[in-house]
Amino acid sequence: MKIFNFHPTFIYLNSNTIDNYENLKKLKPLNELTELDMIGYINHGIGAGNFFNSLTTFIKLKQKETYFIRDYCKLNIVET
C-alpha cells in the first residue's frame, strides 16, 4: 500500500520548494488569501501540481484501485 498526501496549496502553487509557500504565508493567513494574492507565487516549471496530475492520470489509465484511508481501515482492521 502507498499513501500519497498532498497539501492543496502545494498543488495550486505547483511548488518545487517550500520557499514560495513560506513567503506566501507571510502575506496573511492562508484562509484569507485570494487567487490574486497567489499569482506571483505559482511555479510554472516542474512541481507538486505536475506530479499530482501525472500520478492521478497514471492511476486512471492503469485502472488502479484507490481508497480513502477511512474506507481502507474499515475493510482491513482486524479486531482481536
TILO-517090 format. One record per atom (N, C-alpha, C, CB): atom name; x, y, z. Coordinates in nm, 4 decimals. Glycine has a CB too. Layout:
(CA, (X, Y, Z));
...
***
This chain:
(N, (0.0843, -0.1171, 0.0000));
(CA, (0.0000, 0.0000, 0.0000));
(C, (0.0894, 0.1241, 0.0000));
(CB, (-0.0962, -0.0006, 0.1220));
(N, (0.0480, 0.2246, -0.0747));
(CA, (0.1176, 0.3527, -0.0774));
(C, (0.0175, 0.4615, -0.0434));
(CB, (0.1841, 0.3789, -0.2162));
(N, (0.0606, 0.5546, 0.0375));
(CA, (-0.0245, 0.6678, 0.0754));
(C, (0.0402, 0.7945, 0.0211));
(CB, (-0.0441, 0.6762, 0.2319));
(N, (-0.0349, 0.8701, -0.0553));
(CA, (0.0110, 0.9979, -0.1078));
(C, (-0.0682, 1.1076, -0.0387));
(CB, (-0.0052, 1.0054, -0.2633));
(N, (0.0027, 1.2035, 0.0171));
(CA, (-0.0599, 1.3119, 0.0915));
(C, (-0.0120, 1.4444, 0.0320));
(CB, (-0.0263, 1.3028, 0.2446));
(N, (-0.1016, 1.5151, -0.0340));
(CA, (-0.0679, 1.6416, -0.0982));
(C, (-0.1438, 1.7549, -0.0304));
(CB, (-0.1001, 1.6371, -0.2494));
(N, (-0.0738, 1.8604, 0.0050));
(CA, (-0.1398, 1.9805, 0.0566));
(C, (-0.1962, 2.0556, -0.0641));
(CB, (-0.0397, 2.0716, 0.1406));
(N, (-0.3225, 2.0923, -0.0608));
(CA, (-0.3838, 2.1584, -0.1770));
(C, (-0.3111, 2.2855, -0.2211));
(CB, (-0.5271, 2.1922, -0.1458));
(N, (-0.2541, 2.3578, -0.1264));
(CA, (-0.1828, 2.4807, -0.1631));
(C, (-0.0590, 2.4477, -0.2457));
(CB, (-0.1429, 2.5605, -0.0367));
(N, (0.0124, 2.3386, -0.2118));
(CA, (0.1299, 2.2999, -0.2888));
(C, (0.0911, 2.2593, -0.4312));
(CB, (0.2038, 2.1850, -0.2189));
(N, (-0.0244, 2.1975, -0.4446));
(CA, (-0.0717, 2.1608, -0.5791));
(C, (-0.1046, 2.2870, -0.6585));
(CB, (-0.1966, 2.0677, -0.5707));
(N, (-0.1797, 2.3773, -0.5967));
(CA, (-0.2194, 2.5008, -0.6655));
(C, (-0.0970, 2.5835, -0.7055));
(CB, (-0.3125, 2.5847, -0.5758));
(N, (0.0002, 2.5939, -0.6136));
(CA, (0.1209, 2.6716, -0.6425));
(C, (0.2186, 2.5956, -0.7315));
(CB, (0.1898, 2.7105, -0.5130));
(N, (0.1949, 2.4667, -0.7486));
(CA, (0.2860, 2.3796, -0.8227));
(C, (0.4270, 2.3911, -0.7628));
(CB, (0.2870, 2.4165, -0.9748));
(N, (0.4323, 2.3876, -0.6305));
(CA, (0.5569, 2.4121, -0.5568));
(C, (0.6653, 2.3114, -0.5912));
(CB, (0.5307, 2.4089, -0.4078));
(N, (0.7878, 2.3633, -0.6050));
(CA, (0.9033, 2.2752, -0.6202));
(C, (0.9998, 2.2915, -0.5019));
(CB, (0.9761, 2.3044, -0.7532));
(N, (0.9728, 2.3891, -0.4180));
(CA, (1.0409, 2.4061, -0.2893));
(C, (0.9364, 2.4608, -0.1922));
(CB, (1.1675, 2.5031, -0.3007));
(N, (0.9717, 2.4664, -0.0662));
(CA, (0.8784, 2.5196, 0.0334));
(C, (0.8858, 2.6726, 0.0400));
(CB, (0.9081, 2.4592, 0.1719));
(N, (0.9826, 2.7314, -0.0276));
(CA, (1.0073, 2.8754, -0.0158));
(C, (0.8872, 2.9621, -0.0546));
(CB, (1.1248, 2.9129, -0.1014));
(N, (0.8270, 2.9376, -0.1709));
(CA, (0.7121, 3.0198, -0.2123));
(C, (0.5965, 3.0080, -0.1136));
(CB, (0.6648, 2.9789, -0.3525));
(N, (0.5743, 2.8885, -0.0646));
(CA, (0.4677, 2.8661, 0.0332));
(C, (0.4958, 2.9445, 0.1615));
(CB, (0.4535, 2.7153, 0.0645));
(N, (0.6187, 2.9371, 0.2108));
(CA, (0.6550, 3.0090, 0.3335));
(C, (0.6429, 3.1601, 0.3131));
(CB, (0.7987, 2.9725, 0.3772));
(N, (0.6861, 3.2110, 0.2005));
(CA, (0.6734, 3.3543, 0.1718));
(C, (0.5279, 3.3962, 0.1579));
(CB, (0.7495, 3.3897, 0.0445));
(N, (0.4465, 3.3125, 0.0986));
(CA, (0.3042, 3.3408, 0.0821));
(C, (0.2353, 3.3503, 0.2179));
(CB, (0.2373, 3.2326, -0.0042));
(N, (0.2716, 3.2624, 0.3095));
(CA, (0.2106, 3.2636, 0.4432));
(C, (0.2417, 3.3921, 0.5196));
(CB, (0.2586, 3.1434, 0.5238));
(N, (0.3489, 3.4598, 0.4814));
(CA, (0.3853, 3.5857, 0.5482));
(C, (0.2914, 3.7001, 0.5093));
(CB, (0.5299, 3.6237, 0.5139));
(N, (0.2245, 3.6879, 0.3944));
(CA, (0.1325, 3.7926, 0.3484));
(C, (0.0126, 3.8066, 0.4401));
(CB, (0.0853, 3.7633, 0.2071));
(N, (-0.0525, 3.6925, 0.4639));
(CA, (-0.1713, 3.6864, 0.5501));
(C, (-0.2069, 3.5404, 0.5700));
(CB, (-0.2922, 3.7659, 0.4885));
(N, (-0.2970, 3.5111, 0.6614));
(CA, (-0.3354, 3.3698, 0.6824));
(C, (-0.3848, 3.3057, 0.5525));
(CB, (-0.4452, 3.3593, 0.7908));
(N, (-0.3521, 3.1770, 0.5354));
(CA, (-0.3876, 3.1074, 0.4111));
(C, (-0.5352, 3.1164, 0.3777));
(CB, (-0.3480, 2.9630, 0.4204));
(N, (-0.6213, 3.1088, 0.4788));
(CA, (-0.7656, 3.1120, 0.4511));
(C, (-0.8149, 3.2499, 0.4084));
(CB, (-0.8423, 3.0672, 0.5735));
(N, (-0.7289, 3.3505, 0.4130));
(CA, (-0.7666, 3.4853, 0.3690));
(C, (-0.7071, 3.5213, 0.2329));
(CB, (-0.7224, 3.5877, 0.4722));
(N, (-0.6236, 3.4346, 0.1786));
(CA, (-0.5593, 3.4622, 0.0503));
(C, (-0.6590, 3.4523, -0.0650));
(CB, (-0.4431, 3.3655, 0.0274));
(N, (-0.6390, 3.5354, -0.1645));
(CA, (-0.7197, 3.5295, -0.2865));
(C, (-0.6319, 3.4757, -0.3997));
(CB, (-0.7787, 3.6709, -0.3228));
(N, (-0.6939, 3.4424, -0.5107));
(CA, (-0.6169, 3.3987, -0.6272));
(C, (-0.5177, 3.5064, -0.6689));
(CB, (-0.7105, 3.3642, -0.7445));
(N, (-0.5592, 3.6306, -0.6607));
(CA, (-0.4718, 3.7415, -0.6991));
(C, (-0.3476, 3.7474, -0.6100));
(CB, (-0.5481, 3.8744, -0.6918));
(N, (-0.3658, 3.7206, -0.4788));
(CA, (-0.2520, 3.7174, -0.3869));
(C, (-0.1508, 3.6102, -0.4271));
(CB, (-0.3003, 3.6926, -0.2439));
(N, (-0.1991, 3.5004, -0.4818));
(CA, (-0.1158, 3.3825, -0.5052));
(C, (-0.0451, 3.3811, -0.6407));
(CB, (-0.1996, 3.2600, -0.4930));
(N, (-0.0902, 3.4630, -0.7338));
(CA, (-0.0402, 3.4579, -0.8716));
(C, (0.1123, 3.4631, -0.8797));
(CB, (-0.0986, 3.5722, -0.9515));
(N, (0.1755, 3.5523, -0.8082));
(CA, (0.3199, 3.5678, -0.8158));
(C, (0.3986, 3.4550, -0.7522));
(CB, (0.3588, 3.6946, -0.7526));
(N, (0.3297, 3.3644, -0.6841));
(CA, (0.3950, 3.2552, -0.6131));
(C, (0.3808, 3.1209, -0.6849));
(CB, (0.3386, 3.2445, -0.4737));
(N, (0.3114, 3.1206, -0.7978));
(CA, (0.2890, 2.9969, -0.8724));
(C, (0.4146, 2.9621, -0.9524));
(CB, (0.1657, 3.0105, -0.9667));
(N, (0.4589, 2.8391, -0.9386));
(CA, (0.5741, 2.7874, -1.0131));
(C, (0.5261, 2.7391, -1.1491));
(CB, (0.6455, 2.6721, -0.9349));
(N, (0.5887, 2.7878, -1.2552));
(CA, (0.5488, 2.7486, -1.3906));
(C, (0.6361, 2.6375, -1.4480));
(CB, (0.5535, 2.8686, -1.4821));
(N, (0.7299, 2.5880, -1.3676));
(CA, (0.8128, 2.4749, -1.4089));
(C, (0.7542, 2.3455, -1.3537));
(CB, (0.9591, 2.4932, -1.3612));
(N, (0.8422, 2.2502, -1.3274));
(CA, (0.8017, 2.1208, -1.2727));
(C, (0.7840, 2.1352, -1.1221));
(CB, (0.9063, 2.0097, -1.3062));
(N, (0.6727, 2.0812, -1.0699));
(CA, (0.6470, 2.0909, -0.9261));
(C, (0.5427, 1.9912, -0.8800));
(CB, (0.6026, 2.2308, -0.8902));
(N, (0.4920, 2.0159, -0.7604));
(CA, (0.3956, 1.9250, -0.6966));
(C, (0.2675, 1.9104, -0.7779));
(CB, (0.3617, 1.9746, -0.5567));
(N, (0.2211, 2.0182, -0.8382));
(CA, (0.0998, 2.0112, -0.9198));
(C, (0.1166, 1.9205, -1.0402));
(CB, (0.0599, 2.1493, -0.9658));
(N, (0.2319, 1.9326, -1.1072));
(CA, (0.2610, 1.8442, -1.2212));
(C, (0.2651, 1.6987, -1.1771));
(CB, (0.3948, 1.8829, -1.2872));
(N, (0.3328, 1.6734, -1.0639));
(CA, (0.3434, 1.5367, -1.0143));
(C, (0.2058, 1.4813, -0.9785));
(CB, (0.4363, 1.5311, -0.8924));
(N, (0.1252, 1.5619, -0.9103));
(CA, (-0.0094, 1.5185, -0.8725));
(C, (-0.0919, 1.4837, -0.9969));
(CB, (-0.0803, 1.6284, -0.7904));
(N, (-0.0862, 1.5686, -1.0980));
(CA, (-0.1613, 1.5421, -1.2213));
(C, (-0.1114, 1.4159, -1.2919));
(CB, (-0.1511, 1.6619, -1.3161));
(N, (0.0198, 1.3962, -1.2955));
(CA, (0.0757, 1.2751, -1.3562));
(C, (0.0345, 1.1507, -1.2791));
(CB, (0.2282, 1.2842, -1.3628));
(N, (0.0385, 1.1598, -1.1479));
(CA, (0.0011, 1.0469, -1.0639));
(C, (-0.1455, 1.0088, -1.0833));
(CB, (0.0277, 1.0795, -0.9174));
(N, (-0.2337, 1.1067, -1.0819));
(CA, (-0.3765, 1.0756, -1.0981));
(C, (-0.4068, 1.0246, -1.2390));
(CB, (-0.4620, 1.2000, -1.0681));
(N, (-0.3365, 1.0755, -1.3392));
(CA, (-0.3527, 1.0251, -1.4762));
(C, (-0.3074, 0.8798, -1.4849));
(CB, (-0.2729, 1.1120, -1.5764));
(N, (-0.1924, 0.8484, -1.4253));
(CA, (-0.1418, 0.7117, -1.4233));
(C, (-0.2413, 0.6173, -1.3570));
(CB, (-0.0075, 0.7059, -1.3509));
(N, (-0.2935, 0.6576, -1.2419));
(CA, (-0.3904, 0.5744, -1.1682));
(C, (-0.5138, 0.5477, -1.2538));
(CB, (-0.4317, 0.6430, -1.0353));
(N, (-0.5599, 0.6517, -1.3215));
(CA, (-0.6786, 0.6362, -1.4065));
(C, (-0.6501, 0.5462, -1.5271));
(CB, (-0.7277, 0.7735, -1.4543));
(N, (-0.5391, 0.5708, -1.5959));
(CA, (-0.5065, 0.4919, -1.7152));
(C, (-0.4821, 0.3449, -1.6828));
(CB, (-0.3840, 0.5497, -1.7838));
(N, (-0.4178, 0.3196, -1.5712));
(CA, (-0.3866, 0.1820, -1.5313));
(C, (-0.4998, 0.1186, -1.4510));
(CB, (-0.2582, 0.1790, -1.4496));
(N, (-0.6064, 0.1940, -1.4315));
(CA, (-0.7249, 0.1475, -1.3574));
(C, (-0.6862, 0.0882, -1.2217));
(CB, (-0.8018, 0.0427, -1.4400));
(N, (-0.5982, 0.1600, -1.1526));
(CA, (-0.5539, 0.1172, -1.0202));
(C, (-0.6654, 0.1422, -0.9193));
(CB, (-0.4239, 0.1914, -0.9782));
(N, (-0.6779, 0.0519, -0.8249));
(CA, (-0.7787, 0.0657, -0.7211));
(C, (-0.7293, 0.1669, -0.6173));
(CB, (-0.8098, -0.0721, -0.6548));
(N, (-0.8167, 0.2562, -0.5757));
(CA, (-0.7813, 0.3573, -0.4762));
(C, (-0.8835, 0.3560, -0.3632));
(CB, (-0.7733, 0.4979, -0.5406));
(N, (-0.8407, 0.4064, -0.2486));
(CA, (-0.9264, 0.4136, -0.1304));
(C, (-0.9015, 0.5431, -0.0561));
(CB, (-0.9023, 0.2934, -0.0377));
(N, (-1.0028, 0.5880, 0.0150));
(CA, (-0.9815, 0.6853, 0.1200));
(C, (-0.9284, 0.6058, 0.2385));
(CB, (-1.1141, 0.7658, 0.1556));
(N, (-0.8442, 0.6655, 0.3204));
(CA, (-0.7854, 0.5935, 0.4332));
(C, (-0.8941, 0.5379, 0.5246));
(CB, (-0.6912, 0.6855, 0.5127));
(N, (-0.9996, 0.6164, 0.5493));
(CA, (-1.1068, 0.5698, 0.6397));
(C, (-1.1724, 0.4414, 0.5849));
(CB, (-1.2147, 0.6815, 0.6583));
(N, (-1.1903, 0.4338, 0.4539));
(CA, (-1.2522, 0.3150, 0.3943));
(C, (-1.1570, 0.1961, 0.3965));
(CB, (-1.2959, 0.3442, 0.2504));
(N, (-1.0296, 0.2217, 0.3703));
(CA, (-0.9305, 0.1147, 0.3752));
(C, (-0.9244, 0.0550, 0.5160));
(CB, (-0.7916, 0.1672, 0.3325));
(N, (-0.9268, 0.1415, 0.6153));
(CA, (-0.9225, 0.0940, 0.7544));
(C, (-1.0456, 0.0091, 0.7875));
(CB, (-0.9131, 0.2136, 0.8516));
(N, (-1.1618, 0.0506, 0.7423));
(CA, (-1.2838, -0.0255, 0.7688));
(C, (-1.2746, -0.1662, 0.7066));
(CB, (-1.4073, 0.0502, 0.7134));
(N, (-1.2124, -0.1757, 0.5910));
(CA, (-1.2005, -0.3035, 0.5218));
(C, (-1.0931, -0.3931, 0.5794));
(CB, (-1.1729, -0.2803, 0.3776));
(N, (-0.9911, -0.3353, 0.6424));
(CA, (-0.8728, -0.4112, 0.6780));
(C, (-0.8392, -0.4204, 0.8267));
(CB, (-0.7598, -0.3539, 0.6094));
(N, (-0.9164, -0.3548, 0.9111));
(CA, (-0.8884, -0.3640, 1.0546));
(C, (-0.9449, -0.4942, 1.1078));
(CB, (-0.9479, -0.2430, 1.1315));
(N, (-0.8574, -0.5677, 1.1726));
(CA, (-0.8971, -0.6959, 1.2311));
(C, (-0.9081, -0.6764, 1.3810));
(CB, (-0.7950, -0.8102, 1.1959));
(N, (-1.0225, -0.7067, 1.4350));
(CA, (-1.0400, -0.6935, 1.5805));
(C, (-0.9822, -0.8153, 1.6480));
(CB, (-1.1896, -0.6761, 1.6188));
(N, (-0.9161, -0.7923, 1.7617));
(CA, (-0.8570, -0.9037, 1.8364));
(C, (-0.9356, -0.9341, 1.9599));
(CB, (-0.7141, -0.8737, 1.8736));
***
